[in-house]
Amino acid sequence: MVTINVAVLLAIIIILRLRRRTQARSRFDEKLTVAIVLVFGVLIAPTAFGQGILDVVVQVVQGVSQSGR
C-alpha cells in the first residue's frame, strides 16, 4: 500500500501551477493557487520542517531589524 503525504502532493501541485506563464492565468486560477498555498502552509506549519522555516524567517527578520538600528 502506497501512501502519499498531502503536503508533498500540494507542494508538487504548487510547483506545477507556478511554472505556467503569468499571462495564461485567469483570476480564478490565481485565487485557486492562493488557496492551495494557504492550505499547504497550514499543513506544513506544525511539522519539524515548518518549524525550521519559521526559525530561519525569525532570524532573518531579527537581523534586518538590528541592522536598521
PDB file of N, CA, C and O in Angstrom:
ATOM      1  N   MET A   1       0.841  -1.177   0.000  1.00  0.00           N
ATOM      2  CA  MET A   1       0.000   0.000   0.000  1.00  0.00           C
ATOM      3  C   MET A   1       0.887   1.242   0.000  1.00  0.00           C
ATOM      4  O   MET A   1       1.789   1.366   0.829  1.00  0.00           O
ATOM      5  N   VAL A   2       0.638   2.131  -0.901  1.00  0.00           N
ATOM      6  CA  VAL A   2       1.427   3.349  -1.028  1.00  0.00           C
ATOM      7  C   VAL A   2       0.619   4.509  -0.462  1.00  0.00           C
ATOM      8  O   VAL A   2      -0.538   4.713  -0.832  1.00  0.00           O
ATOM      9  N   THR A   3       1.237   5.266   0.436  1.00  0.00           N
ATOM     10  CA  THR A   3       0.576   6.457   0.960  1.00  0.00           C
ATOM     11  C   THR A   3       1.333   7.691   0.492  1.00  0.00           C
ATOM     12  O   THR A   3       2.561   7.678   0.402  1.00  0.00           O
ATOM     13  N   ILE A   4       0.607   8.740   0.200  1.00  0.00           N
ATOM     14  CA  ILE A   4       1.210   9.988  -0.257  1.00  0.00           C
ATOM     15  C   ILE A   4       0.937  11.055   0.795  1.00  0.00           C
ATOM     16  O   ILE A   4      -0.206  11.263   1.201  1.00  0.00           O
ATOM     17  N   ASN A   5       1.967  11.709   1.221  1.00  0.00           N
ATOM     18  CA  ASN A   5       1.797  12.803   2.170  1.00  0.00           C
ATOM     19  C   ASN A   5       1.092  13.955   1.451  1.00  0.00           C
ATOM     20  O   ASN A   5       1.515  14.370   0.372  1.00  0.00           O
ATOM     21  N   VAL A   6       0.028  14.464   2.047  1.00  0.00           N
ATOM     22  CA  VAL A   6      -0.767  15.514   1.417  1.00  0.00           C
ATOM     23  C   VAL A   6       0.065  16.773   1.191  1.00  0.00           C
ATOM     24  O   VAL A   6      -0.086  17.439   0.166  1.00  0.00           O
ATOM     25  N   ALA A   7       0.938  17.103   2.134  1.00  0.00           N
ATOM     26  CA  ALA A   7       1.767  18.299   1.981  1.00  0.00           C
ATOM     27  C   ALA A   7       2.706  18.165   0.782  1.00  0.00           C
ATOM     28  O   ALA A   7       2.918  19.132   0.050  1.00  0.00           O
ATOM     29  N   VAL A   8       3.263  16.982   0.580  1.00  0.00           N
ATOM     30  CA  VAL A   8       4.146  16.764  -0.576  1.00  0.00           C
ATOM     31  C   VAL A   8       3.353  16.873  -1.870  1.00  0.00           C
ATOM     32  O   VAL A   8       3.821  17.465  -2.843  1.00  0.00           O
ATOM     33  N   LEU A   9       2.163  16.305  -1.880  1.00  0.00           N
ATOM     34  CA  LEU A   9       1.310  16.397  -3.063  1.00  0.00           C
ATOM     35  C   LEU A   9       0.952  17.848  -3.379  1.00  0.00           C
ATOM     36  O   LEU A   9       0.983  18.253  -4.541  1.00  0.00           O
ATOM     37  N   LEU A  10       0.610  18.635  -2.352  1.00  0.00           N
ATOM     38  CA  LEU A  10       0.299  20.048  -2.578  1.00  0.00           C
ATOM     39  C   LEU A  10       1.524  20.820  -3.047  1.00  0.00           C
ATOM     40  O   LEU A  10       1.405  21.717  -3.881  1.00  0.00           O
ATOM     41  N   ALA A  11       2.706  20.482  -2.518  1.00  0.00           N
ATOM     42  CA  ALA A  11       3.928  21.150  -2.966  1.00  0.00           C
ATOM     43  C   ALA A  11       4.167  20.896  -4.453  1.00  0.00           C
ATOM     44  O   ALA A  11       4.565  21.807  -5.179  1.00  0.00           O
ATOM     45  N   ILE A  12       3.932  19.685  -4.902  1.00  0.00           N
ATOM     46  CA  ILE A  12       4.095  19.363  -6.326  1.00  0.00           C
ATOM     47  C   ILE A  12       3.083  20.133  -7.163  1.00  0.00           C
ATOM     48  O   ILE A  12       3.425  20.661  -8.221  1.00  0.00           O
ATOM     49  N   ILE A  13       1.835  20.199  -6.696  1.00  0.00           N
ATOM     50  CA  ILE A  13       0.801  20.948  -7.424  1.00  0.00           C
ATOM     51  C   ILE A  13       1.165  22.423  -7.503  1.00  0.00           C
ATOM     52  O   ILE A  13       0.986  23.047  -8.549  1.00  0.00           O
ATOM     53  N   ILE A  14       1.680  22.997  -6.398  1.00  0.00           N
ATOM     54  CA  ILE A  14       2.063  24.409  -6.387  1.00  0.00           C
ATOM     55  C   ILE A  14       3.179  24.666  -7.386  1.00  0.00           C
ATOM     56  O   ILE A  14       3.128  25.641  -8.136  1.00  0.00           O
ATOM     57  N   ILE A  15       4.177  23.808  -7.403  1.00  0.00           N
ATOM     58  CA  ILE A  15       5.297  23.982  -8.343  1.00  0.00           C
ATOM     59  C   ILE A  15       4.808  23.919  -9.782  1.00  0.00           C
ATOM     60  O   ILE A  15       5.216  24.728 -10.615  1.00  0.00           O
ATOM     61  N   LEU A  16       3.937  22.963 -10.077  1.00  0.00           N
ATOM     62  CA  LEU A  16       3.428  22.842 -11.443  1.00  0.00           C
ATOM     63  C   LEU A  16       2.576  24.051 -11.838  1.00  0.00           C
ATOM     64  O   LEU A  16       2.653  24.519 -12.974  1.00  0.00           O
ATOM     65  N   ARG A  17       1.763  24.558 -10.903  1.00  0.00           N
ATOM     66  CA  ARG A  17       0.920  25.714 -11.210  1.00  0.00           C
ATOM     67  C   ARG A  17       1.747  26.982 -11.400  1.00  0.00           C
ATOM     68  O   ARG A  17       1.426  27.803 -12.259  1.00  0.00           O
ATOM     69  N   LEU A  18       2.800  27.153 -10.615  1.00  0.00           N
ATOM     70  CA  LEU A  18       3.603  28.372 -10.708  1.00  0.00           C
ATOM     71  C   LEU A  18       4.528  28.376 -11.916  1.00  0.00           C
ATOM     72  O   LEU A  18       5.053  29.428 -12.282  1.00  0.00           O
ATOM     73  N   ARG A  19       4.737  27.235 -12.537  1.00  0.00           N
ATOM     74  CA  ARG A  19       5.588  27.190 -13.725  1.00  0.00           C
ATOM     75  C   ARG A  19       4.883  27.752 -14.958  1.00  0.00           C
ATOM     76  O   ARG A  19       5.530  28.097 -15.946  1.00  0.00           O
ATOM     77  N   ARG A  20       3.544  27.842 -14.894  1.00  0.00           N
ATOM     78  CA  ARG A  20       2.799  28.386 -16.031  1.00  0.00           C
ATOM     79  C   ARG A  20       3.086  29.867 -16.202  1.00  0.00           C
ATOM     80  O   ARG A  20       3.428  30.558 -15.242  1.00  0.00           O
ATOM     81  N   ARG A  21       2.949  30.341 -17.402  1.00  0.00           N
ATOM     82  CA  ARG A  21       3.152  31.764 -17.684  1.00  0.00           C
ATOM     83  C   ARG A  21       2.086  32.595 -16.999  1.00  0.00           C
ATOM     84  O   ARG A  21       0.934  32.175 -16.893  1.00  0.00           O
ATOM     85  N   THR A  22       2.463  33.758 -16.540  1.00  0.00           N
ATOM     86  CA  THR A  22       1.544  34.641 -15.827  1.00  0.00           C
ATOM     87  C   THR A  22       0.389  35.075 -16.725  1.00  0.00           C
ATOM     88  O   THR A  22      -0.746  35.171 -16.256  1.00  0.00           O
ATOM     89  N   GLN A  23       0.654  35.338 -18.006  1.00  0.00           N
ATOM     90  CA  GLN A  23      -0.384  35.809 -18.907  1.00  0.00           C
ATOM     91  C   GLN A  23      -1.450  34.747 -19.146  1.00  0.00           C
ATOM     92  O   GLN A  23      -2.572  35.081 -19.525  1.00  0.00           O
ATOM     93  N   ALA A  24      -1.120  33.469 -18.930  1.00  0.00           N
ATOM     94  CA  ALA A  24      -2.066  32.395 -19.210  1.00  0.00           C
ATOM     95  C   ALA A  24      -2.992  32.118 -18.027  1.00  0.00           C
ATOM     96  O   ALA A  24      -3.858  31.248 -18.121  1.00  0.00           O
ATOM     97  N   ARG A  25      -2.829  32.831 -16.929  1.00  0.00           N
ATOM     98  CA  ARG A  25      -3.628  32.571 -15.730  1.00  0.00           C
ATOM     99  C   ARG A  25      -4.851  33.481 -15.677  1.00  0.00           C
ATOM    100  O   ARG A  25      -4.770  34.677 -15.958  1.00  0.00           O
ATOM    101  N   SER A  26      -5.971  32.893 -15.313  1.00  0.00           N
ATOM    102  CA  SER A  26      -7.177  33.693 -15.102  1.00  0.00           C
ATOM    103  C   SER A  26      -7.227  34.129 -13.639  1.00  0.00           C
ATOM    104  O   SER A  26      -6.421  33.687 -12.820  1.00  0.00           O
ATOM    105  N   ARG A  27      -8.163  34.981 -13.333  1.00  0.00           N
ATOM    106  CA  ARG A  27      -8.311  35.443 -11.952  1.00  0.00           C
ATOM    107  C   ARG A  27      -8.690  34.276 -11.034  1.00  0.00           C
ATOM    108  O   ARG A  27      -8.185  34.179  -9.916  1.00  0.00           O
ATOM    109  N   PHE A  28      -9.574  33.393 -11.503  1.00  0.00           N
ATOM    110  CA  PHE A  28      -9.953  32.218 -10.723  1.00  0.00           C
ATOM    111  C   PHE A  28      -8.744  31.318 -10.491  1.00  0.00           C
ATOM    112  O   PHE A  28      -8.573  30.763  -9.406  1.00  0.00           O
ATOM    113  N   ASP A  29      -7.914  31.179 -11.511  1.00  0.00           N
ATOM    114  CA  ASP A  29      -6.701  30.364 -11.415  1.00  0.00           C
ATOM    115  C   ASP A  29      -5.766  30.913 -10.333  1.00  0.00           C
ATOM    116  O   ASP A  29      -5.188  30.150  -9.559  1.00  0.00           O
ATOM    117  N   GLU A  30      -5.624  32.225 -10.285  1.00  0.00           N
ATOM    118  CA  GLU A  30      -4.766  32.839  -9.272  1.00  0.00           C
ATOM    119  C   GLU A  30      -5.345  32.653  -7.875  1.00  0.00           C
ATOM    120  O   GLU A  30      -4.600  32.389  -6.932  1.00  0.00           O
ATOM    121  N   LYS A  31      -6.664  32.785  -7.727  1.00  0.00           N
ATOM    122  CA  LYS A  31      -7.301  32.586  -6.426  1.00  0.00           C
ATOM    123  C   LYS A  31      -7.158  31.138  -5.962  1.00  0.00           C
ATOM    124  O   LYS A  31      -6.933  30.887  -4.778  1.00  0.00           O
ATOM    125  N   LEU A  32      -7.284  30.204  -6.867  1.00  0.00           N
ATOM    126  CA  LEU A  32      -7.122  28.797  -6.532  1.00  0.00           C
ATOM    127  C   LEU A  32      -5.689  28.507  -6.080  1.00  0.00           C
ATOM    128  O   LEU A  32      -5.477  27.748  -5.134  1.00  0.00           O
ATOM    129  N   THR A  33      -4.714  29.107  -6.750  1.00  0.00           N
ATOM    130  CA  THR A  33      -3.313  28.932  -6.353  1.00  0.00           C
ATOM    131  C   THR A  33      -3.077  29.492  -4.953  1.00  0.00           C
ATOM    132  O   THR A  33      -2.372  28.873  -4.156  1.00  0.00           O
ATOM    133  N   VAL A  34      -3.646  30.640  -4.645  1.00  0.00           N
ATOM    134  CA  VAL A  34      -3.501  31.229  -3.309  1.00  0.00           C
ATOM    135  C   VAL A  34      -4.124  30.314  -2.262  1.00  0.00           C
ATOM    136  O   VAL A  34      -3.544  30.114  -1.195  1.00  0.00           O
ATOM    137  N   ALA A  35      -5.288  29.761  -2.550  1.00  0.00           N
ATOM    138  CA  ALA A  35      -5.948  28.860  -1.605  1.00  0.00           C
ATOM    139  C   ALA A  35      -5.113  27.604  -1.368  1.00  0.00           C
ATOM    140  O   ALA A  35      -4.992  27.141  -0.233  1.00  0.00           O
ATOM    141  N   ILE A  36      -4.543  27.057  -2.428  1.00  0.00           N
ATOM    142  CA  ILE A  36      -3.698  25.868  -2.289  1.00  0.00           C
ATOM    143  C   ILE A  36      -2.469  26.173  -1.455  1.00  0.00           C
ATOM    144  O   ILE A  36      -2.074  25.364  -0.615  1.00  0.00           O
ATOM    145  N   VAL A  37      -1.858  27.330  -1.676  1.00  0.00           N
ATOM    146  CA  VAL A  37      -0.672  27.714  -0.902  1.00  0.00           C
ATOM    147  C   VAL A  37      -1.028  27.904   0.569  1.00  0.00           C
ATOM    148  O   VAL A  37      -0.247  27.523   1.441  1.00  0.00           O
ATOM    149  N   LEU A  38      -2.188  28.484   0.861  1.00  0.00           N
ATOM    150  CA  LEU A  38      -2.615  28.658   2.251  1.00  0.00           C
ATOM    151  C   LEU A  38      -2.827  27.309   2.941  1.00  0.00           C
ATOM    152  O   LEU A  38      -2.412  27.121   4.084  1.00  0.00           O
ATOM    153  N   VAL A  39      -3.467  26.384   2.251  1.00  0.00           N
ATOM    154  CA  VAL A  39      -3.671  25.051   2.819  1.00  0.00           C
ATOM    155  C   VAL A  39      -2.325  24.373   3.042  1.00  0.00           C
ATOM    156  O   VAL A  39      -2.125  23.709   4.059  1.00  0.00           O
ATOM    157  N   PHE A  40      -1.406  24.533   2.104  1.00  0.00           N
ATOM    158  CA  PHE A  40      -0.063  23.964   2.244  1.00  0.00           C
ATOM    159  C   PHE A  40       0.632  24.535   3.478  1.00  0.00           C
ATOM    160  O   PHE A  40       1.277  23.801   4.226  1.00  0.00           O
ATOM    161  N   GLY A  41       0.499  25.839   3.686  1.00  0.00           N
ATOM    162  CA  GLY A  41       1.112  26.473   4.851  1.00  0.00           C
ATOM    163  C   GLY A  41       0.540  25.951   6.153  1.00  0.00           C
ATOM    164  O   GLY A  41       1.276  25.737   7.117  1.00  0.00           O
ATOM    165  N   VAL A  42      -0.776  25.743   6.189  1.00  0.00           N
ATOM    166  CA  VAL A  42      -1.411  25.217   7.392  1.00  0.00           C
ATOM    167  C   VAL A  42      -0.963  23.780   7.651  1.00  0.00           C
ATOM    168  O   VAL A  42      -0.771  23.393   8.803  1.00  0.00           O
ATOM    169  N   LEU A  43      -0.797  22.992   6.599  1.00  0.00           N
ATOM    170  CA  LEU A  43      -0.378  21.604   6.771  1.00  0.00           C
ATOM    171  C   LEU A  43       1.075  21.479   7.198  1.00  0.00           C
ATOM    172  O   LEU A  43       1.420  20.583   7.968  1.00  0.00           O
ATOM    173  N   ILE A  44       1.931  22.369   6.706  1.00  0.00           N
ATOM    174  CA  ILE A  44       3.361  22.230   6.969  1.00  0.00           C
ATOM    175  C   ILE A  44       3.794  22.941   8.257  1.00  0.00           C
ATOM    176  O   ILE A  44       4.863  22.643   8.789  1.00  0.00           O
ATOM    177  N   ALA A  45       2.985  23.869   8.762  1.00  0.00           N
ATOM    178  CA  ALA A  45       3.375  24.663   9.933  1.00  0.00           C
ATOM    179  C   ALA A  45       3.711  23.831  11.170  1.00  0.00           C
ATOM    180  O   ALA A  45       4.726  24.117  11.805  1.00  0.00           O
ATOM    181  N   PRO A  46       2.930  22.823  11.551  1.00  0.00           N
ATOM    182  CA  PRO A  46       3.249  22.103  12.787  1.00  0.00           C
ATOM    183  C   PRO A  46       4.360  21.064  12.643  1.00  0.00           C
ATOM    184  O   PRO A  46       4.734  20.439  13.636  1.00  0.00           O
ATOM    185  N   THR A  47       4.894  20.861  11.453  1.00  0.00           N
ATOM    186  CA  THR A  47       5.935  19.849  11.259  1.00  0.00           C
ATOM    187  C   THR A  47       7.298  20.404  11.630  1.00  0.00           C
ATOM    188  O   THR A  47       7.457  21.610  11.820  1.00  0.00           O
ATOM    189  N   ALA A  48       8.278  19.520  11.731  1.00  0.00           N
ATOM    190  CA  ALA A  48       9.649  19.934  12.034  1.00  0.00           C
ATOM    191  C   ALA A  48      10.194  20.822  10.912  1.00  0.00           C
ATOM    192  O   ALA A  48      10.914  21.785  11.175  1.00  0.00           O
ATOM    193  N   PHE A  49       9.853  20.501   9.677  1.00  0.00           N
ATOM    194  CA  PHE A  49      10.302  21.312   8.542  1.00  0.00           C
ATOM    195  C   PHE A  49       9.703  22.708   8.615  1.00  0.00           C
ATOM    196  O   PHE A  49      10.394  23.696   8.366  1.00  0.00           O
ATOM    197  N   GLY A  50       8.428  22.794   8.953  1.00  0.00           N
ATOM    198  CA  GLY A  50       7.770  24.092   9.095  1.00  0.00           C
ATOM    199  C   GLY A  50       8.372  24.916  10.214  1.00  0.00           C
ATOM    200  O   GLY A  50       8.528  26.129  10.076  1.00  0.00           O
ATOM    201  N   GLN A  51       8.714  24.270  11.329  1.00  0.00           N
ATOM    202  CA  GLN A  51       9.350  24.979  12.438  1.00  0.00           C
ATOM    203  C   GLN A  51      10.742  25.463  12.046  1.00  0.00           C
ATOM    204  O   GLN A  51      11.170  26.534  12.476  1.00  0.00           O
ATOM    205  N   GLY A  52      11.449  24.681  11.231  1.00  0.00           N
ATOM    206  CA  GLY A  52      12.763  25.111  10.742  1.00  0.00           C
ATOM    207  C   GLY A  52      12.660  26.340   9.860  1.00  0.00           C
ATOM    208  O   GLY A  52      13.474  27.257   9.965  1.00  0.00           O
ATOM    209  N   ILE A  53      11.653  26.361   8.984  1.00  0.00           N
ATOM    210  CA  ILE A  53      11.422  27.529   8.134  1.00  0.00           C
ATOM    211  C   ILE A  53      11.097  28.743   8.996  1.00  0.00           C
ATOM    212  O   ILE A  53      11.600  29.836   8.739  1.00  0.00           O
ATOM    213  N   LEU A  54      10.259  28.560  10.019  1.00  0.00           N
ATOM    214  CA  LEU A  54       9.902  29.646  10.913  1.00  0.00           C
ATOM    215  C   LEU A  54      11.135  30.193  11.626  1.00  0.00           C
ATOM    216  O   LEU A  54      11.289  31.409  11.748  1.00  0.00           O
ATOM    217  N   ASP A  55      12.008  29.316  12.095  1.00  0.00           N
ATOM    218  CA  ASP A  55      13.237  29.755  12.767  1.00  0.00           C
ATOM    219  C   ASP A  55      14.123  30.581  11.839  1.00  0.00           C
ATOM    220  O   ASP A  55      14.684  31.595  12.253  1.00  0.00           O
ATOM    221  N   VAL A  56      14.250  30.149  10.589  1.00  0.00           N
ATOM    222  CA  VAL A  56      15.068  30.885   9.615  1.00  0.00           C
ATOM    223  C   VAL A  56      14.472  32.265   9.359  1.00  0.00           C
ATOM    224  O   VAL A  56      15.196  33.260   9.328  1.00  0.00           O
ATOM    225  N   VAL A  57      13.157  32.326   9.178  1.00  0.00           N
ATOM    226  CA  VAL A  57      12.497  33.612   8.922  1.00  0.00           C
ATOM    227  C   VAL A  57      12.656  34.548  10.119  1.00  0.00           C
ATOM    228  O   VAL A  57      12.903  35.742   9.948  1.00  0.00           O
ATOM    229  N   VAL A  58      12.515  34.005  11.333  1.00  0.00           N
ATOM    230  CA  VAL A  58      12.684  34.825  12.538  1.00  0.00           C
ATOM    231  C   VAL A  58      14.098  35.381  12.620  1.00  0.00           C
ATOM    232  O   VAL A  58      14.282  36.550  12.960  1.00  0.00           O
ATOM    233  N   GLN A  59      15.107  34.555  12.313  1.00  0.00           N
ATOM    234  CA  GLN A  59      16.489  35.018  12.356  1.00  0.00           C
ATOM    235  C   GLN A  59      16.741  36.111  11.318  1.00  0.00           C
ATOM    236  O   GLN A  59      17.435  37.088  11.598  1.00  0.00           O
ATOM    237  N   VAL A  60      16.182  35.946  10.129  1.00  0.00           N
ATOM    238  CA  VAL A  60      16.362  36.953   9.072  1.00  0.00           C
ATOM    239  C   VAL A  60      15.706  38.262   9.492  1.00  0.00           C
ATOM    240  O   VAL A  60      16.306  39.326   9.338  1.00  0.00           O
ATOM    241  N   VAL A  61      14.490  38.204  10.019  1.00  0.00           N
ATOM    242  CA  VAL A  61      13.790  39.411  10.435  1.00  0.00           C
ATOM    243  C   VAL A  61      14.541  40.102  11.574  1.00  0.00           C
ATOM    244  O   VAL A  61      14.664  41.326  11.581  1.00  0.00           O
ATOM    245  N   GLN A  62      15.041  39.327  12.530  1.00  0.00           N
ATOM    246  CA  GLN A  62      15.794  39.923  13.621  1.00  0.00           C
ATOM    247  C   GLN A  62      17.083  40.579  13.115  1.00  0.00           C
ATOM    248  O   GLN A  62      17.460  41.654  13.583  1.00  0.00           O
ATOM    249  N   GLY A  63      17.754  39.933  12.164  1.00  0.00           N
ATOM    250  CA  GLY A  63      18.959  40.502  11.579  1.00  0.00           C
ATOM    251  C   GLY A  63      18.688  41.800  10.849  1.00  0.00           C
ATOM    252  O   GLY A  63      19.453  42.758  10.963  1.00  0.00           O
ATOM    253  N   VAL A  64      17.589  41.832  10.094  1.00  0.00           N
ATOM    254  CA  VAL A  64      17.242  43.049   9.356  1.00  0.00           C
ATOM    255  C   VAL A  64      16.855  44.172  10.323  1.00  0.00           C
ATOM    256  O   VAL A  64      17.236  45.326  10.127  1.00  0.00           O
ATOM    257  N   SER A  65      16.101  43.828  11.360  1.00  0.00           N
ATOM    258  CA  SER A  65      15.692  44.881  12.309  1.00  0.00           C
ATOM    259  C   SER A  65      16.871  45.407  13.120  1.00  0.00           C
ATOM    260  O   SER A  65      16.896  46.588  13.464  1.00  0.00           O
ATOM    261  N   GLN A  66      17.847  44.560  13.433  1.00  0.00           N
ATOM    262  CA  GLN A  66      19.020  45.012  14.178  1.00  0.00           C
ATOM    263  C   GLN A  66      19.967  45.831  13.309  1.00  0.00           C
ATOM    264  O   GLN A  66      20.647  46.732  13.800  1.00  0.00           O
ATOM    265  N   SER A  67      20.010  45.511  11.999  1.00  0.00           N
ATOM    266  CA  SER A  67      20.890  46.269  11.111  1.00  0.00           C
ATOM    267  C   SER A  67      20.326  47.671  10.858  1.00  0.00           C
ATOM    268  O   SER A  67      21.070  48.579  10.489  1.00  0.00           O
ATOM    269  N   GLY A  68      19.020  47.849  11.053  1.00  0.00           N
ATOM    270  CA  GLY A  68      18.398  49.158  10.857  1.00  0.00           C
ATOM    271  C   GLY A  68      18.600  50.111  12.015  1.00  0.00           C
ATOM    272  O   GLY A  68      18.289  51.297  11.904  1.00  0.00           O
ATOM    273  N   ARG A  69      19.111  49.616  13.111  1.00  0.00           N
ATOM    274  CA  ARG A  69      19.288  50.460  14.298  1.00  0.00           C
ATOM    275  C   ARG A  69      20.584  51.191  14.271  1.00  0.00           C
ATOM    276  O   ARG A  69      20.887  51.945  15.196  1.00  0.00           O
TER     277      ARG A  69
END
